[in-house]
Amino acid sequence: MIVVVDNRELVTSGYQSLFGREGVSAAGFGAEEFRSWVETAPDADISAVEAFLLGDFNERSTCPRLIRSRSKAPMIALSEARSLDGTLDLFAAGVDDVVAKPIHVKEILARVGAIRRREIVENNSRSTVGEIAVFADGRDAEIAGEPIALPRRERRILEYLVANKGRRVSKQQLFSAIYGIFDENVEENVIESHISKLRKKLKMRLGYDPVSSKRYLGYGIGID
């Protein structure tokens, strides 16, 4: 999920629609509403955010520190009247990138991916569970070194499970990570269908089902 922050509803609703066309869930906030949400939202909701897109509003310079207190997701600032001093101030405040409007959402998503790839290189690691490896740079997951092509939502579920390996996550947490915490147009039970299809594909490759599920407790991978 991409979180868009701007005091103009026309901006937030516009980006929500544009991201939706790319198959990416998005939520829009005004500045004050966003501050309240970040300070009080459950960890599961915060962890569902893949990136923060900060529009042009007076309180923007204080947002990066607030965000970093809860999340490591990329932060990209939108600039409507780009200037060197303004750009330097935004980087000094802690944003990861500054882009000038107008900009296509595909480029924003590409920049988010680039930031995440740099983090992977810096950490010199990839996320693995047994023979399963997932990547945060858009590459297909791998099973025993061989790529496995998955639909976007199934791949995101696998990435989320691997990121939380060794512990269970609820259906609600998975739904928030895939569809966003404010999407009321999709039934939460659709997650069960995605997981069922994913588990069948993993079992075909591995010869066993690596995903553990327990009623009321949720799903997990890498759980003994």
C-alpha positions in Angstrom: 0.0 0.0 0.0 1.2 3.5 -0.8 0.2 6.3 1.6 -0.3 9.7 0.0 -0.2 12.8 2.3 -1.6 16.1 1.1 -4.1 18.6 2.4 -5.9 18.7 -1.0 -8.4 15.9 -1.4 -8.2 16.3 -5.2 -4.5 15.3 -5.0 -4.9 12.3 -2.6 -8.0 11.0 -4.4 -6.3 11.5 -7.8 -3.2 9.5 -6.8 -5.4 6.8 -5.2 -7.1 6.3 -8.5 -3.9 6.3 -10.5 -2.2 3.8 -8.3 -5.3 1.7 -8.4 -5.1 1.5 -12.2 -1.6 0.0 -11.7 -3.0 -2.6 -9.3 -1.5 -0.9 -6.3 -3.6 0.0 -3.3 -3.3 3.5 -1.9 -4.6 5.5 1.0 -4.9 9.3 1.2 -4.5 11.6 4.3 -4.5 15.2 5.2 -1.5 16.3 7.2 -3.2 16.4 10.6 -5.1 13.2 10.0 -1.9 11.5 8.9 0.0 12.5 12.1 -2.7 11.1 14.2 -2.8 7.9 12.3 0.9 7.3 12.4 1.0 7.9 16.1 -1.8 5.6 16.9 -2.1 3.0 14.1 -1.3 -0.7 15.1 2.0 -2.1 13.9 0.2 -4.4 11.5 -1.3 -1.4 9.7 2.1 0.5 9.5 3.9 -2.6 8.2 1.4 -2.8 5.3 2.8 0.5 3.9 5.3 0.1 1.1 6.0 3.8 0.6 5.0 7.2 1.7 4.3 9.9 -0.9 4.5 13.4 0.6 2.7 16.2 -1.2 3.1 19.9 -0.8 1.9 21.0 2.7 3.3 23.2 5.5 4.0 20.4 7.9 5.9 18.2 5.5 9.4 18.9 7.0 8.4 17.2 10.3 6.9 14.1 8.7 10.0 12.1 7.9 11.1 11.9 11.6 7.6 10.9 12.6 7.4 8.3 9.9 10.8 6.9 10.7 9.7 6.4 14.3 7.3 3.7 13.0 8.5 2.6 9.6 11.5 2.1 7.3 9.4 2.3 4.1 10.7 4.7 1.4 9.6 8.3 1.6 9.2 10.3 -1.6 8.4 14.1 -1.7 6.5 15.7 -4.5 7.7 19.2 -5.5 5.5 21.6 -7.4 8.0 24.4 -7.5 11.3 22.7 -7.4 14.3 24.7 -6.2 17.7 23.7 -5.1 17.2 25.0 -1.5 13.8 23.3 -1.2 15.2 20.0 -2.4 18.2 20.1 -0.1 15.8 21.0 2.8 13.7 17.9 2.1 16.7 15.6 1.9 18.0 17.1 5.2 14.6 16.4 6.7 15.0 12.7 5.9 13.1 11.9 2.7 14.6 9.3 0.3 13.8 11.1 -2.9 12.4 14.3 -4.3 10.5 14.3 -7.6 9.0 17.2 -9.6 5.3 17.2 -10.7 3.9 16.1 -13.0 5.2 12.6 -12.7 3.6 9.3 -13.8 2.8 6.8 -11.0 4.8 4.2 -12.8 7.9 6.3 -12.3 7.1 6.7 -8.6 6.8 2.9 -8.2 10.1 2.5 -10.1 11.8 4.9 -7.7 10.3 3.1 -4.7 11.7 -0.1 -6.1 15.1 1.5 -6.6 15.2 2.7 -3.0 14.4 -0.8 -1.8 17.1 -2.4 -4.0 19.7 0.0 -2.5 18.6 -1.1 1.0 19.1 -4.7 0.0 22.6 -4.1 -1.4 23.5 -2.2 1.8 22.2 -5.0 4.0 23.9 -7.5 1.7 21.1 -10.0 2.3 18.0 -11.6 0.8 15.0 -13.0 2.6 15.0 -16.8 2.6 13.1 -19.6 4.3 14.6 -23.1 3.5 14.6 -23.4 -0.3 12.4 -20.3 -0.8 14.0 -16.9 -1.5 12.1 -13.7 -2.1 13.4 -10.3 -3.3 12.3 -6.7 -2.7 13.4 -5.5 -6.1 10.5 -6.9 -8.2 12.3 -10.1 -9.1 10.4 -13.4 -9.1 10.7 -15.5 -6.0 13.0 -18.5 -6.3 12.5 -22.2 -5.2 15.7 -24.1 -4.9 17.4 -21.4 -7.1 14.8 -21.6 -9.8 12.4 -18.7 -10.4 8.7 -19.2 -9.8 6.4 -16.8 -11.6 3.5 -15.8 -9.4 0.6 -13.3 -9.8 1.4 -10.0 -8.0 -0.9 -10.6 -5.0 0.4 -14.2 -4.5 4.0 -12.9 -4.7 3.2 -10.2 -2.2 1.7 -12.7 0.2 4.8 -14.9 -0.1 7.0 -11.9 0.5 5.0 -10.9 3.6 5.1 -14.4 5.0 8.9 -14.7 4.5 9.4 -11.3 6.0 7.6 -12.5 9.1 9.1 -16.0 9.1 8.9 -17.9 12.3 5.7 -16.3 13.5 2.1 -16.2 12.5 0.3 -13.4 10.8 -3.5 -13.0 10.7 -5.7 -12.9 7.7 -6.4 -9.2 8.5 -2.6 -8.4 8.4 -2.2 -10.1 5.0 -5.3 -8.3 3.7 -3.9 -5.0 4.8 -0.5 -5.7 3.2 -2.1 -6.7 -0.1 -5.1 -4.5 -0.5 -4.5 -1.7 1.9 -6.1 -1.0 5.3 -8.9 1.2 3.9 -10.1 -0.8 0.9 -13.8 -1.5 1.6 -14.5 -2.7 -1.9 -12.8 -6.1 -1.5 -13.9 -8.9 0.9 -11.3 -9.9 3.4 -12.0 -13.6 2.6 -10.4 -13.2 -0.9 -7.1 -13.6 0.9 -8.0 -17.3 1.6 -8.3 -17.9 -2.2 -4.9 -16.3 -2.9 -3.2 -18.3 -0.2 -4.8 -21.5 -1.4 -3.5 -21.0 -4.9 -0.1 -20.0 -3.6 0.2 -23.1 -1.3 -0.7 -25.4 -4.2 2.1 -23.9 -6.4 4.7 -24.1 -3.6 3.7 -27.7 -2.9 4.1 -28.7 -6.5 7.7 -27.3 -6.5 8.7 -28.4 -3.0 6.8 -31.6 -2.6 5.3 -30.3 0.6 3.3 -27.3 1.8 5.6 -24.9 3.6 2.8 -22.7 4.9 1.4 -23.5 8.3 -2.1 -22.4 9.2 -4.1 -22.6 12.4 -7.6 -21.4 13.0 -7.8 -18.1 14.9 -3.9 -17.9 14.9 -3.3 -17.2 11.2 -0.6 -18.3 8.7 3.1 -18.7 9.1 6.2 -20.0 7.2 9.3 -21.4 8.7 7.4 -22.5 11.8 8.6 -25.7 13.4 
